[in-house]
Amino acid sequence: MDFEFSGPIWYWRGPSPFYFVSVPDEESLDIADQASALTYGWGVIPVRATIGATEFETSLFPKDGLYALPIKLAVRRAEGLGEGDVVSVRMSTVGPN
């Protein structure tokens, strides 16, 4: 499944702080419909994503019935990004190995 969307980077201050971009409602619902075939456990969904010129692999986290895309430090550094910056994301789900 391939997706394109934009959104602001937000910071989660939980026990393991991290930066994310929320996957929009419609895209999250499409992913949720296929989650059982895509997840490798704990509800996370492996993806390949591109922001700017930077491609990376990560896993979507379920959050409040939707999904959040973690934005790795290497991606933020390469693209000069921080909290509140709006990014355009190209993303594809990857089935479990």
For each residue, the residues with C-beta under 8 A, 3 or more apart:
1: 30 31 34 92 93
2: 90 91 92
3: 23 27 30 89 90 91 92
4: 88 89 90 91
5: 23 24 27 88 89 91
6: 86 87 88 89
7: 21 22 24 86 87 89
8: 21 84 85 86 87
9: 19 20 21 71 76 81 82 83 84 85 86 87
10: 19 20 21 22 83 84
11: 17 18 19 20 83
12: 17 18 19 20 68
13: 17
14: 17 18
15:
16:
17: 11 12 13 14
18: 11 12 14 70 71
19: 9 10 11 12 70 71 76 83
20: 9 10 11 12 61 63 68 69 70 71
21: 7 8 9 10 68 69 71 87 89
22: 7 10 63 66 67 68 69
23: 3 5 27 28 31 60 66 67 68 69 91
24: 5 7 27 28
25: 28 29 66
26: 29 30
27: 3 5 23 24 30 31 67
28: 23 24 25 31 32 65 66 67
29: 25 26 32 33
30: 1 3 26 27 33 34
31: 1 23 27 28 34 35 38 45 60 67 93
32: 28 29 35 65 67
33: 29 30
34: 1 30 31 37 38 93
35: 31 32 38 39 43 45
36: 39
37: 34 95
38: 31 34 35 45 46 93 94 95 96
39: 35 36 42 43 44 45 96
40: 44 46 59 96 97
41: 44
42: 39
43: 35 39 61 62
44: 39 40 41 59 60 61 62
45: 31 35 38 39 59 60 67 93
46: 38 40 57 58 59 60 93 94 95 96
47: 57 58 59 60 69 91 92 93 94
48: 55 56 57 91 92 94
49: 55 56 57 58 69 89 90 91 92
50: 53 54 55 56 89 90 91
51: 54 56 71 75 79 81 87 88 89
52: 78 79 87
53: 50 78 79
54: 50 51 74 75 78 79
55: 48 49 50
56: 48 49 50 51 72 74 75
57: 46 47 48 49 94
58: 46 47 49 69 70 72
59: 40 44 45 46 47 70
60: 23 31 44 45 46 47 67 68 69 70
61: 20 43 44 67 68 70
62: 43 44 65 66 67 68
63: 20 22 66 67 68
64:
65: 28 32 62
66: 22 23 25 28 62 63
67: 22 23 27 28 31 32 45 60 61 62 63
68: 12 20 21 22 23 60 61 62 63
69: 20 21 22 23 47 49 58 60 89 91
70: 18 19 20 58 59 60 61
71: 9 18 19 20 21 51 75 76 81 87
72: 56 58 75 76
73: 76 77
74: 54 56 77 78
75: 51 54 56 71 72 78 79 81
76: 9 19 71 72 73 79 80 81 82
77: 73 74 80
78: 52 53 54 74 75
79: 51 52 53 54 75 76 87
80: 76 77
81: 9 51 71 75 76 85 87
82: 9 76 85
83: 9 10 11 19
84: 8 9 10
85: 8 9 81 82
86: 6 7 8 9
87: 6 7 8 9 21 51 52 71 79 81
88: 4 5 6 51
89: 3 4 5 6 7 21 49 50 51 69
90: 2 3 4 49 50
91: 2 3 4 5 23 47 48 49 50 69
92: 1 2 3 47 48 49
93: 1 31 34 38 45 46 47
94: 38 46 47 48 57
95: 37 38 46
96: 38 39 40 46
97: 40
